[in-house]
Structure formats: C-alpha cells, structure tokens
Amino acid sequence: MEADIREVFSSIQGEGPYVGYKQLFVRFCGCNLKCKYCDTDFDTAHASKYSASGLLKLAEMNQDCHSISLTGGEPLLSIKFLKEFLPKCKLPVYLETNGTLYKNLAEIIDYISYVSADIKLPSCTGLRQMWDLHDKFFKIASQKILFAKMVFNNSITEDELIKACNLCKKYSIELVLQPEMVDNKLSVSSEFMEAILNNALKYYHNVRLIPQVHKFLNVQ
Ligand code: SF4
C-alpha cells in the first residue's frame, strides 16, 4: 500500500498549544474541503509515493522528534495507508485534521495520541456550516488529547463564536483562536483579535489566541 504524499520534513510546530516542539511532518495530498483561505500545496500532481515501510524508516531516523504530525490536505483521506502504517509507528502520532471525516477517524483512533481538529467557520471558509460533522468528530477524538483550532477573520459572527465555545465546552477541550494570515501578515488588527478573545471568554473559559508562529519564525 502506498500513499500520495506531498512532502516529509522535520520542523517546528507552529500552531496551537504544542507550538515549538520539533516534529516530523508528513503532508498528505488531497482534501475533502476547499477553504477560501487555504494556502497549502497538497496537489497530487506534485506527490511522491511512499510505502508504509519507507515512512517507518523515516520515523525511526527522527526519534528526537516530539511526535509525527500527519497533516495535509486531509490525512484521514489516506485511511487505508494509515491502517497499515500506524500500528507499526514508534513515534507518538499527532493528527492535524479538518475535523469532518469522523468515520475514518474511528478506524484509527486507537493509534493516535494527539488530535488537532479544526472548527470551520462559514464566514472564513466560504463553505457550508459543519457543526454536525465537528460534533461527531469531537465525540470520537475526545478519547485522546484533543484541542480545537479555529481560523477567523473580520467576518466572524457572534453566532459562530457562541457555537464554537459551546462545542468545546461540551467536550471540555481547549479552543485555540487562530487569526487568518494573508500574504504572511495578520488579516485582523490587534484590537480586533483581543476583542474576539475577550468575547469568547464570556462564553467559555478555556480559550487561547495563538497565531501561526512558524510564519514569524520563517520556518516551513
Ligand atoms: S481543510 Fe485545510 S487543507 Fe483542506 S482546503 Fe481547508 S485549509 Fe486547505
């Protein structure tokens, strides 16, 4: 079994509460969504084929990493490959996902240590709302160390903020607010970010604001 993988590299985690840890990143090709703000190159036209054994060797060579980050695109689309690879992987597994493919998650949740799951806001993605999918996803993911990451911009609504806070409260998980970046610059003002954080804290206590730190560090 082989997977279409865009790139494998070790670098510093730049998002969420595990920011600063060294990880082995595996960027899978393909995604089931098409967010307006997406700046990730996960096109299969630029893919390399990796076997499970080939990737296991790379994991063995990077034992100084905190974990192996499965990212994308959407790594859960490569479910057949993951079912072969994950049971043999010695590094702790950190899954970065858009938080929608809950049936696929259920098939591999036993092998995952950390789940960084997105909350997708229609105001930012330009897509339909996905609260139902996120709820089903979080129910399964909350067996493990789980946090939610939510990209927002100036268009975020009060209703979206309340729904996100309520969802994270339901599963007692941290909500990370991540301001959208445009051309490597914050798309919102400091005052706006602070106001959104303060507003969220009215509805739920476990909320943090963390921008994409790797863009400031100028690492991949
Ligand atoms: S879910 Fe992530 S990878 Fe997929 S389109 Fe949205 S931002 Fe891009």
Boltz pocket constraint, residues with backbone or C-beta under 6 A from the ligand:
constraints:
  - pocket:
      binder: B
      contacts: [[A, 31], [A, 32], [A, 33], [A, 34], [A, 35], [A, 37], [A, 38], [A, 39], [A, 40], [A, 42], [A, 72], [A, 73], [A, 74], [A, 98]]
      max_distance: 6.0
